[in-house]
Amino acid sequence: MTQRYLVTGGAGYVGSVVAAHLLERGHRVTVLDDLSTGFAEAVPEGAEFVEGRIQDAARWLDGSYDGVLHFAAFSQVGESVVRPEKYWENNVGGTMALLAAMRAAGVRKLVFSSTAATYGEPEAVPIPETAPTTPTSPYGASKLAVDHMIGGECAAHGLAAVSLRYFNVAGAYGALGERHEPESHLIPLVLQVALGRREAISVYGEDYPTPDGTCVRDYIHVADLAEAHLLALDAMTGGAATGAPATETSAAGAAVPAGEHLICNLGNGNGFSVREVVETVRKVTGHPVPEITAPRRAGDPAVLVASADAARERLGWTPSRPDLADVVADAWAFARRTATRDEEGRA
Ligand SMILES: NC(=O)c1ccc[n+]([C@@H]2O[C@H](COP(=O)([O-])OP(=O)(O)OC[C@H]3O[C@@H](n4cnc5c(N)ncnc54)[C@H](O)[C@@H]3O)[C@@H](O)[C@H]2O)c1
């Protein structure tokens, strides 16, 4: 059944890929994005685009929407340390306004982009959702505050919500890929070296208690991540988002009913070290990638790997692209496409 969804932050990396998946399933999509870090051309064809802030969501949201997928946020960890107020205002204040608009309009389903940064330095890996949440940055703290806010909204006002705690999102979906400015994510940074746009990649710390001494992270393909969002909507609606028949659940007896806030990690459960990522980029691109060894960065845990058991059990999610080489190959195709377009734009 066709549903209508508001996608906040749908001009950004993850939001645009999820919006494209929703459209492919035949849903109606409105993207609300202020283009603060996103790009109008990333809004997928077929989506309605409203340029505006989530802080003003009440202007656009009405009862014709079946749910909201909420990606809009600032997400630079380092910036959040020096400008915490920017993160509280946008991530927390913006979400408060969005939740109020949803309550007023009677829109009672929400999928939220949470993050592994809510956990901070883990006591044990793989990290389950029951792990202590002790974020080490204002960014992680702002996302954790939103998770708490959503929990209260579910309990008090009958919202059904799924918070998806992403680990390291990577890869691309055709013409939709990662474009953060400044870029802080490892794979696009290493690809910039392969493209000749950056001289070398800095490897921060070689003395971690890991097999090769560099940090280990869990990379999840953005298309696998998008599938999890559709399954989260299914869990709240009883099969509508993926078009699957509502045999086991119905809107009335959904797996995530009104009043529940489900929190699920999204990762592959496999860790790759910084050095393995750099080596994979060399293999996939055929380009040399010079490295510079730099000191450890404060607040970088040695290993961050997800336990995604809850997503498997509650949402029926299985990542289908766990191979790092596939993730890098898709990101490389996107990086080359973007570089060619930039060069043509300058010519
Ligand atoms: N990329 C990752 O690895 C990762 C990991 C964990 C969590 N997340 C979360 O996923 C979400 C999407 O991340 P991304 O990598 O696509 O980031 P992004 O910066 O590419 O996308 C965010 C989008 O939100 C928009 N936006 C920001 N504030 C807004 C506001 N007040 N009103 C309207 N639009 C606003 C931006 O213009 C941008 O298009 C974020 O909430 C982020 O915290 C991302």
PDBQT file of the ligand as one rigid body, heavy atoms in Angstrom, charges set to zero:
ROOT
HETATM    1  N1  LIG A 401      27.169   8.863   8.059  1.00  0.00    +0.000 N 
HETATM    2  C1  LIG A 401      27.399   8.105   9.127  1.00  0.00    +0.000 C 
HETATM    3  O1  LIG A 401      28.346   7.304   9.171  1.00  0.00    +0.000 OA
HETATM    4  C2  LIG A 401      26.459   8.189  10.318  1.00  0.00    +0.000 A 
HETATM    5  C3  LIG A 401      26.724   7.354  11.426  1.00  0.00    +0.000 A 
HETATM    6  C4  LIG A 401      25.850   7.409  12.519  1.00  0.00    +0.000 A 
HETATM    7  C5  LIG A 401      24.746   8.252  12.496  1.00  0.00    +0.000 A 
HETATM    8  N2  LIG A 401      24.535   9.069  11.417  1.00  0.00    +0.000 N 
HETATM    9  C6  LIG A 401      23.359   9.974  11.453  1.00  0.00    +0.000 C 
HETATM   10  O2  LIG A 401      22.648   9.789  10.239  1.00  0.00    +0.000 OA
HETATM   11  C7  LIG A 401      22.037  11.028   9.848  1.00  0.00    +0.000 C 
HETATM   12  C8  LIG A 401      22.423  11.342   8.414  1.00  0.00    +0.000 C 
HETATM   13  O3  LIG A 401      23.836  11.448   8.326  1.00  0.00    +0.000 OA
HETATM   14  P1  LIG A 401      24.544  11.811   6.949  1.00  0.00    +0.000 P 
HETATM   15  O4  LIG A 401      25.897  11.201   6.989  1.00  0.00    +0.000 OA
HETATM   16  O5  LIG A 401      23.627  11.515   5.836  1.00  0.00    +0.000 OA
HETATM   17  O6  LIG A 401      24.709  13.399   7.126  1.00  0.00    +0.000 OA
HETATM   18  P2  LIG A 401      24.477  14.576   6.062  1.00  0.00    +0.000 P 
HETATM   19  O7  LIG A 401      25.121  15.781   6.659  1.00  0.00    +0.000 OA
HETATM   20  O8  LIG A 401      24.905  14.136   4.706  1.00  0.00    +0.000 OA
HETATM   21  O9  LIG A 401      22.891  14.742   6.073  1.00  0.00    +0.000 OA
HETATM   22  C9  LIG A 401      22.190  15.485   7.032  1.00  0.00    +0.000 C 
HETATM   23  C10 LIG A 401      21.171  16.336   6.297  1.00  0.00    +0.000 C 
HETATM   24  O10 LIG A 401      20.357  17.040   7.246  1.00  0.00    +0.000 OA
HETATM   25  C11 LIG A 401      20.204  18.379   6.798  1.00  0.00    +0.000 C 
HETATM   26  N3  LIG A 401      19.915  19.191   7.998  1.00  0.00    +0.000 N 
HETATM   27  C12 LIG A 401      20.723  19.407   9.067  1.00  0.00    +0.000 A 
HETATM   28  N4  LIG A 401      20.088  20.157   9.973  1.00  0.00    +0.000 NA
HETATM   29  C13 LIG A 401      18.847  20.429   9.479  1.00  0.00    +0.000 A 
HETATM   30  C14 LIG A 401      17.718  21.139   9.959  1.00  0.00    +0.000 A 
HETATM   31  N5  LIG A 401      17.729  21.776  11.130  1.00  0.00    +0.000 N 
HETATM   32  N6  LIG A 401      16.599  21.190   9.191  1.00  0.00    +0.000 NA
HETATM   33  C15 LIG A 401      16.564  20.581   7.976  1.00  0.00    +0.000 A 
HETATM   34  N7  LIG A 401      17.604  19.892   7.474  1.00  0.00    +0.000 NA
HETATM   35  C16 LIG A 401      18.741  19.807   8.216  1.00  0.00    +0.000 A 
HETATM   36  C17 LIG A 401      21.478  18.712   6.087  1.00  0.00    +0.000 C 
HETATM   37  O11 LIG A 401      21.366  19.777   5.162  1.00  0.00    +0.000 OA
HETATM   38  C18 LIG A 401      21.800  17.385   5.389  1.00  0.00    +0.000 C 
HETATM   39  O12 LIG A 401      21.229  17.316   4.096  1.00  0.00    +0.000 OA
HETATM   40  C19 LIG A 401      22.494  12.067  10.859  1.00  0.00    +0.000 C 
HETATM   41  O13 LIG A 401      21.463  12.230  11.798  1.00  0.00    +0.000 OA
HETATM   42  C20 LIG A 401      23.716  11.440  11.502  1.00  0.00    +0.000 C 
HETATM   43  O14 LIG A 401      23.879  11.871  12.826  1.00  0.00    +0.000 OA
HETATM   44  C21 LIG A 401      25.369   9.053  10.336  1.00  0.00    +0.000 A 
ENDROOT
TORSDOF 0
